[in-house]
Amino acid sequence: MSSFEDKLAYLTRRSFLGRSSQGLGMLALGSLMSDRAVGATDEKWRGVVQPLHHTPKAKRVIWLYMAGGMTHLETWDPKPKLAEMDGKPMPESITKGQQIAQLQGNSKLMCLGPQHPFKKWGKSGLEFSTLFPQIGEKAADDICIIRSMHTEAINHDPAHTFMNTGTMIAGRPSAGAWTLYGLGSEAEDLPGFVVLVSTGKFGQAQPIAARQWHSGFLPSKFQGVQFRSKGDAVLYVNSPGGVTVDRQRDIVNATRELNLLENNVVDDPEIATRIAQYEMAFRMQSSVPDLMDLSKEPEKTFEMYGTKGGDGSFAANCLLARRLAERGVRFIQLYHRDWDHHGVVKDHSAGTAAEVDKGVAALITDLKDRGLFEDTLIVFGTEFGRTPMAQGNGRDHHLAGFSMWLAGGGIKGGMSYGNTDDLGYFAVENKVHVNDLHATILNQLGIDHKKLTYKFQGRDFRLTDVGGEVLKPILA
């Protein structure tokens, strides 16, 4: 094969069109020259939204993701009418023709009243479950509970995909990837999008696929990087024995030069990503051990979180989330895989709530003490809710109404927004779609969700697809 044929074999479609002098090549040139052509080899990505579309209220996002379908009826949405209906048939007028998961075809749908009491917390009197005493005592006046969420997926995996990417179609970019693409990161030596996963002792641990934090059709440099909170945070981040920092630097430099030679031929944005990731991996060899070194944390911090760290718990991940926020990481997502309560919802919801309550309250308190709360948007929620109907002594999947909450980052605290009906089945007042949630998250970061787009397969895609409205009533 000739030298020309060798090069032609490695040409990407983007490279071929970009190097063409006529026809389709000229049509593609404008796109390749725009601010969305992300194949440049700059190590520091600054984001495509320059300047920001409006003044931001938040610099970063910490998403506390309760995987498995948290029951809103034991946690955030008080339903005295459902308590009155406990053990009685669910009105057929409500359930007829509705999409139900495992209860589908069950001829005896019985109401299951809330299994835990609710109370009013804080100066605001915001009402939610007694399962969250730490959040109630320390953060009730900081959170805004959205009680009218609804989604489009009835099963876990597509519901996770919808909550993370705004669509049930696998392969689209996650909210964190969109955020990093739009804004870049302030972190110099850590990824801009970090994921932490914990597993509790109650219910069924919910499987979480890495594609939930993937970059989809965006360049792979925008995907989330999973850190482990027990053992080595990143596998193989340390140099092998006998390899000095200088020798490691020589290897990284040589690899960069070889990749640049290839990129000069094929003009592939994934090569630019590879170069940047080698550099990031090298810097992480010092930054990650520093991140995980909690020796300088005061004892009162460990007491507040209820952990010394390094134990893989949700609370330990909350402590790491604060440390990541301090270091400029743009998007931090914590999954707790323990809310799949088809059975024993009373005991399991109590156990799982106890696993997260202290860590969440500590995180909010810690961010406040360090001056980070006001410009950190905290999202707390799940992929869908749970049915008002009993599934034995548990609850089934439910998409028509559930709860989430937001705090910090320009959100009004001590309030609720929207409502479900008296039995907690349908979102009926100020209904909030997942696209609305995403639009609001981007808005608080200074981004107009309709303007953050990426052309793929001939169409301009965005996180909110063709929907999404900013929830202006909850904004401070």
C-alpha positions in Angstrom: 0.0 0.0 0.0 1.4 3.5 -0.9 2.0 6.3 1.5 -1.1 8.0 0.2 -3.3 4.9 0.6 -1.9 4.5 4.2 -3.1 8.0 5.1 -6.4 7.6 3.3 -7.2 4.4 5.3 -7.0 6.4 8.5 -9.0 9.4 7.4 -12.1 10.0 9.4 -15.3 11.2 7.7 -14.8 14.6 9.4 -11.2 14.8 8.2 -12.2 13.8 4.6 -14.9 16.4 4.4 -12.9 19.0 6.1 -10.0 18.6 3.7 -12.1 18.5 0.5 -11.8 21.6 -1.6 -15.2 21.4 -3.3 -18.8 20.3 -2.7 -19.6 18.8 0.7 -16.2 19.6 2.0 -16.9 23.4 1.7 -20.3 22.9 3.4 -18.7 21.2 6.3 -16.0 23.8 6.7 -18.2 26.3 8.5 -19.1 23.7 11.1 -15.5 22.7 11.6 -14.3 26.3 12.0 -17.0 27.1 14.6 -16.7 27.1 18.4 -18.4 23.7 18.3 -15.5 22.1 16.5 -14.0 20.6 19.6 -11.0 18.8 18.0 -8.5 21.4 19.1 -5.6 20.1 21.1 -5.7 22.7 24.0 -5.3 20.8 27.2 -7.7 23.2 29.1 -11.2 23.1 27.8 -12.9 26.5 28.4 -16.4 25.6 27.2 -18.4 26.7 24.2 -20.7 29.1 26.1 -18.5 32.2 25.9 -19.7 34.5 27.2 -22.4 33.0 29.4 -25.9 33.6 28.2 -26.8 35.3 31.5 -25.4 35.9 34.9 -25.0 32.5 36.7 -26.2 31.8 40.2 -24.2 28.5 40.5 -20.7 27.5 39.5 -21.1 23.8 40.0 -23.6 21.0 40.5 -23.7 18.3 43.1 -26.4 15.7 42.1 -27.3 13.3 44.9 -29.0 10.6 42.9 -31.1 8.1 44.8 -31.1 5.2 42.4 -33.9 2.6 42.5 -37.0 4.8 42.7 -37.3 6.5 46.0 -40.8 6.4 47.4 -42.2 9.9 47.6 -45.0 8.7 49.8 -42.7 7.9 52.7 -40.3 10.8 52.2 -41.3 14.2 50.7 -45.0 14.2 49.8 -47.5 14.1 52.7 -50.8 12.4 51.8 -53.3 12.2 54.7 -56.0 11.1 52.3 -54.0 8.1 51.3 -53.6 7.3 55.0 -57.4 7.3 55.3 -57.6 4.9 52.3 -55.1 2.4 53.7 -56.2 -1.1 52.9 -59.1 0.0 50.7 -59.4 -0.5 46.9 -57.6 2.0 44.7 -60.3 3.9 42.7 -60.4 2.4 39.2 -61.1 5.8 37.8 -57.5 6.7 38.7 -55.6 3.5 37.5 -57.7 2.5 34.5 -55.6 2.6 31.3 -52.5 3.8 33.2 -49.0 2.4 32.7 -48.2 0.2 35.7 -45.1 -2.0 36.0 -45.3 -5.3 37.9 -48.8 -4.6 39.2 -50.2 -4.6 35.6 -53.2 -6.9 35.4 -53.7 -7.1 39.1 -57.4 -7.1 39.7 -57.1 -6.0 43.4 -55.1 -2.8 43.6 -55.2 -1.8 47.3 -54.1 1.5 48.8 -51.1 1.5 51.0 -51.0 4.5 53.4 -47.7 6.3 54.2 -45.6 4.1 56.4 -43.9 6.9 58.3 -45.2 10.2 59.9 -44.6 13.6 58.5 -43.9 16.8 60.4 -43.1 20.5 59.8 -39.5 21.5 60.0 -37.6 24.8 60.3 -38.8 28.3 60.4 -40.6 27.8 57.1 -42.6 24.9 58.4 -41.8 22.8 55.3 -43.4 19.4 55.8 -41.7 16.2 55.0 -41.0 12.8 56.6 -39.5 12.2 60.0 -37.1 9.8 58.3 -34.9 12.8 57.7 -34.3 14.4 61.1 -30.8 15.8 60.2 -32.0 17.4 57.0 -35.1 18.6 58.8 -33.1 20.2 61.6 -30.2 21.6 59.6 -31.4 22.3 56.1 -35.3 22.5 55.9 -35.1 26.2 55.2 -32.6 25.7 52.4 -34.4 23.2 50.2 -37.2 23.5 47.7 -39.2 20.3 47.3 -40.7 19.7 43.8 -43.7 17.5 44.4 -45.0 17.4 40.9 -42.2 15.6 39.0 -43.2 13.2 36.2 -41.2 11.1 33.7 -41.8 8.9 30.7 -40.1 5.6 31.7 -41.6 3.0 33.9 -38.6 0.7 34.3 -35.3 1.4 35.9 -32.7 1.5 33.1 -34.6 3.7 30.7 -35.7 5.9 33.6 -32.1 6.4 34.6 -31.3 7.1 31.0 -34.1 9.6 30.8 -33.2 11.4 34.0 -29.6 11.6 33.1 -29.8 12.5 29.4 -33.3 13.8 28.7 -34.2 10.9 26.5 -34.8 7.2 26.7 -32.6 6.6 23.6 -29.3 5.2 24.8 -26.1 6.9 23.6 -27.0 10.5 24.2 -24.8 12.8 26.4 -25.5 13.0 30.1 -26.3 16.2 31.9 -22.8 16.3 33.3 -21.3 15.9 29.9 -23.4 18.7 28.5 -22.4 20.9 31.4 -18.7 20.3 31.0 -19.0 20.8 27.2 -20.7 24.1 27.8 -18.7 25.5 30.6 -15.5 23.6 31.0 -14.0 23.1 34.5 -12.1 25.2 37.0 -10.2 22.1 38.1 -6.6 22.1 36.8 -5.7 18.6 37.8 -8.9 16.7 38.2 -11.7 15.7 35.8 -14.4 18.2 35.4 -17.2 15.6 35.9 -16.7 13.0 38.7 -19.0 10.2 39.7 -19.1 8.4 43.1 -21.2 5.3 43.8 -22.3 3.8 47.1 -24.4 0.8 48.1 -26.4 0.4 51.3 -27.8 -2.5 53.2 -31.5 -2.2 52.5 -33.7 -3.2 49.5 -32.2 -4.3 46.2 -29.0 -2.6 45.0 -29.9 -0.9 41.8 -27.5 -1.6 38.8 -26.0 1.5 37.4 -24.4 1.5 34.0 -21.4 3.7 33.2 -23.3 5.0 30.2 -25.4 7.0 32.6 -22.5 9.5 32.8 -21.2 9.0 29.3 -20.6 11.8 26.7 -22.7 10.1 24.0 -22.0 11.8 20.7 -19.9 14.6 22.3 -16.2 14.0 22.4 -15.3 11.5 25.1 -13.3 14.0 27.1 -16.6 15.2 28.4 -17.7 11.9 30.0 -17.8 11.4 33.7 -15.0 9.7 35.5 -15.9 7.3 38.3 -13.9 7.6 41.5 -14.0 4.9 44.1 -14.3 6.1 47.7 -12.8 2.9 49.1 -9.2 1.8 48.3 -7.5 3.5 45.4 -9.9 6.2 44.0 -8.6 5.6 40.5 -7.0 2.3 39.5 -3.4 2.4 38.4 -3.1 6.1 39.1 0.2 5.5 40.9 3.4 5.0 38.9 5.0 1.5 38.9 8.0 0.9 41.2 11.2 2.4 39.8 9.5 4.9 37.5 10.3 8.5 38.5 8.1 11.5 37.8 10.6 12.7 35.3 10.6 9.4 33.4 6.8 9.5 33.5 6.8 13.0 32.1 9.1 11.9 29.2 6.7 9.1 28.3 3.7 11.5 28.3 5.5 14.0 26.2 6.6 11.4 23.7 3.1 10.0 23.5 1.8 13.5 22.9 4.1 14.1 20.0 3.2 10.8 18.4 -0.5 11.6 18.7 0.0 15.1 17.3 1.7 13.5 14.2 -1.3 11.3 13.7 -3.7 14.2 14.3 -2.0 16.3 11.6 -3.0 13.6 9.2 -6.5 12.5 10.2 -7.8 15.6 12.1 -9.7 13.4 14.6 -11.2 15.1 17.7 -10.8 11.8 19.6 -7.0 12.1 19.3 -7.2 15.5 20.9 -9.2 13.9 23.7 -6.5 11.2 24.0 -3.8 13.8 24.3 -5.7 15.7 27.0 -6.5 12.6 28.9 -2.9 11.5 29.0 -2.0 14.9 30.5 -4.9 14.7 33.0 -3.8 11.2 34.1 -0.3 12.4 34.7 -1.5 15.4 36.8 -4.0 13.1 38.7 -1.0 11.1 40.0 -0.5 13.8 42.5 -3.9 15.4 42.7 -5.9 12.2 43.5 -3.8 11.1 46.5 -4.1 14.7 47.8 -7.9 14.5 47.3 -8.2 11.3 49.2 -5.8 12.3 52.0 -8.2 13.3 54.8 -5.5 13.6 57.5 -5.9 17.4 57.7 -9.7 17.3 58.1 -10.6 18.3 61.7 -12.3 15.8 63.9 -15.5 17.8 64.0 -15.8 17.2 60.3 -15.7 13.5 60.7 -18.3 13.7 63.5 -20.5 15.8 61.4 -20.5 13.4 58.5 -20.4 10.3 60.7 -17.5 8.8 58.9 -13.7 9.0 58.8 -13.9 8.6 55.0 -12.5 5.8 52.9 -15.3 3.4 53.8 -17.3 3.5 50.6 -20.4 4.9 52.3 -22.7 7.6 51.0 -21.6 9.9 53.8 -17.9 9.4 52.8 -18.9 10.3 49.2 -20.6 13.4 50.5 -17.3 14.4 52.2 -15.4 13.8 48.9 -18.0 15.8 47.0 -17.2 18.8 49.2 -13.5 18.3 48.6 -14.1 18.0 44.8 -16.2 21.2 44.9 -13.4 23.0 46.6 -11.0 21.9 43.8 -13.1 23.3 41.0 -14.8 20.2 39.7 -17.9 21.4 37.7 -20.3 18.4 38.0 -20.3 15.9 40.8 -22.8 13.1 40.9 -23.3 10.7 43.8 -25.3 7.5 43.2 -26.7 5.6 46.2 -28.0 2.3 44.8 -30.4 1.3 47.5 -34.0 2.6 46.9 -35.6 -0.3 45.0 -38.2 -1.1 47.7 -40.8 -3.5 46.1 -41.2 -5.1 49.4 -40.9 -4.1 53.1 -41.1 -0.5 52.2 -41.6 0.6 55.8 -38.3 -0.9 57.1 -36.3 -0.5 54.0 -37.2 3.2 53.4 -36.3 3.9 57.1 -32.9 2.1 56.7 -32.0 3.7 53.4 -33.0 7.2 54.6 -30.8 6.8 57.6 -27.9 5.9 55.2 -28.2 9.3 53.4 -29.7 11.7 55.9 -26.6 12.6 58.0 -24.3 12.9 54.9 -26.7 15.2 53.1 -27.2 17.5 56.1 -23.4 17.5 56.7 -22.7 18.4 53.1 -25.0 21.3 53.1 -23.6 22.5 56.5 -20.0 22.1 55.3 -20.6 24.0 52.1 -22.2 26.8 54.0 -19.3 27.0 56.5 -16.8 27.2 53.6 -18.7 29.8 51.6 -19.6 27.3 48.8 -23.3 26.7 49.3 -24.6 29.9 47.5 -22.9 29.0 44.3 -23.4 25.2 44.4 -26.6 23.8 43.0 -27.6 20.6 44.9 -30.0 18.3 43.2 -31.5 15.4 45.3 -33.7 12.9 43.6 -34.5 9.7 41.9 -35.5 8.2 38.5 -39.2 7.8 39.4 -41.5 7.4 42.4 -43.6 4.6 43.9 -47.2 3.6 43.6 -49.9 4.5 46.1 -51.0 0.9 45.6 -49.5 -1.9 47.6 -47.2 -4.5 46.1 -47.4 -6.9 49.1 -45.8 -4.7 51.8 -43.9 -2.6 49.2 -44.6 -0.3 46.3 -44.2 -0.7 42.5 -42.6 1.7 40.0 -44.4 4.9 39.3 -43.8 7.5 36.7 -46.9 9.9 36.9 -45.9 11.7 40.1 -42.9 11.8 42.4 -40.7 14.3 44.3 -37.2 15.8 44.1 -35.6 18.8 45.7 -33.1 21.5 44.9 -31.0 23.7 47.2 -28.3 26.4 46.9 -27.3 27.9 43.6 -30.0 30.6 43.6 -32.9 28.3 44.6 -35.6 29.6 47.1 -35.4 27.5 50.3 -38.0 26.4 52.7 -40.7 25.9 50.1 -42.5 23.3 48.0 -43.5 23.6 44.4 -46.3 21.7 42.7 -48.4 18.9 44.0 -49.7 15.4 43.2 -53.4 14.5 43.7 -54.8 13.4 47.1 -53.5 9.9 46.7 -50.1 10.8 45.3 -50.7 9.2 41.9 -50.7 12.1 39.4 -48.7 15.3 39.3 -51.6 17.7 39.0 -50.4 21.2 40.0 -47.4 22.9 38.3 -46.3 19.7 36.7 -42.5 19.4 36.2 -41.1 17.3 33.4 -37.5 16.0 33.5 -36.7 18.4 30.6 -37.8 21.3 32.9 -35.5 20.1 35.6 -32.6 20.1 33.1 -33.5 23.5 31.8 -33.4 24.9 35.3 -30.1 23.3 36.2 -28.5 24.8 33.1 -30.2 28.2 33.7 -28.6 28.4 37.2 -25.2 27.8 35.6 -25.7 30.8 33.2 -26.8 28.7 30.2 -29.9 29.1 28.0 -30.8 25.4 27.5 -32.2 26.2 24.0 -28.8 27.6 22.9 -26.5 24.8 24.1 -26.6 22.5 21.1 -24.4 20.1 19.2 -24.9 19.1 15.6 -25.0 15.3 15.2 -26.3 13.3 12.2 -27.6 16.5 10.6 -29.6 17.7 13.6 -28.9 20.2 16.4 -29.3 18.2 19.6 -29.6 19.6 23.2 -30.0 18.2 26.7 -33.7 19.2 26.8 -34.5 17.8 23.4 -37.5 19.8 22.1 -39.0 20.7 25.5 -38.0 22.2 28.8 -39.1 25.3 30.7 -37.1 27.0 33.5 -38.9 26.8 36.8 -38.8 30.5 37.5 -41.1 30.4 40.6 -38.5 28.5 42.6 -35.6 30.8 41.7 -34.4 33.3 44.4 
